[in-house]
Amino acid sequence: MLNRIRRWPLRTRLGTLVTALCACAMAATAFAWVVSGDAAVIVTVELAGLTGVAVVSTAVVRRELRPLERAADTADAIAAGEFGQRLTVAATGPATEVGRLAEALNGMLEQIQSALSARERSEERMRQFVADASHELRTPLQSLRGYAELYQRGALPDTAAVDEAVDRMLSEIRRMTRLVESLLTLARFDEEDEADLEPVDLSRIARDSCRDAAAVEPERLFLPDIEAGVVVLGDEAQLRSLLANLLGNVRMHTPSGAPCHVEVRTAGDEALLRVEDEGPGIPGDAVAHVFDRFYRADKGRSRARGGSGLGLAIVAAVSELHGGRIRLDSAPGRGTRVDVILPLPHRPAREAL
């Protein structure tokens, strides 16, 4: 019974208590009036009753408002930067105004802390991204500056040396251009909430990409297994970029003699695009990070041979914009398989029948 009463709203409990105390005081006064009839006794009893009402009411109100004082102390601690603090609610508290207030504030604090944590993670990723981009751009810029200073000082002895320096400068310019284009591509993907999708023949894109890759690397064996007429909703240029980056990743990180399998097929209401190689595979500790920007599994690999670390990041961004998902299966010594799973367009009900 006591626990049930404690679960009543504060205004109900205080109103009931004051009413009961006043009734007791009035009953005591009436009893003194009937028993003694002495005015002094009646006044004394009445004053004692009113004093008791005031004292008990004050004590109860202070006890009931104590959680609010603790809530104020907790709020002060949170304002001072202790974001892990939470308001405590007694076992009987949730049904009361103070309990509901504490639960609401705790929920709000959880959301605020989550938002702050997300912002900190975002800022950390941005700082890392800027640092990586600066590092990647610094190397070709230093090369360009070095060759330009050699030419300016007349340190290039003959025309052949000048031609070699110009060739190296052009090579660095091309690499820096590819890097900047990749960065711009990722920046555009970050700004787009969703791609401008239209029906695209994924089978045709896969066949064209295999032919292009074979022209660039004729010594590699490409083994396409492409189901005809697989159509998805997508942006053709972005999907070509996705496949080009997957095949470029195979070219960059596997021996030229390692075959590459390219598969396109439907699986239920989804389309599967699979690129699988028979190369050395990816180390286990790197599998979870290969789609991060500027990540390289082999830290010792040169940038000229290892790329900028943005290709698979573009693959992940394109897949996300198309509402797809990626599966990666790789281990040292048994190659790498990347599955890009895209939703098929919904057919009208009449066509489906």
Summary of the structure (lengths in Angstrom):
residues: 353
radius of gyration: 37.2
end to end distance: 64.3
largest distance: 131.7
contacts: 969
relative contact order: 0.07
helix: 63%
strand: 12%
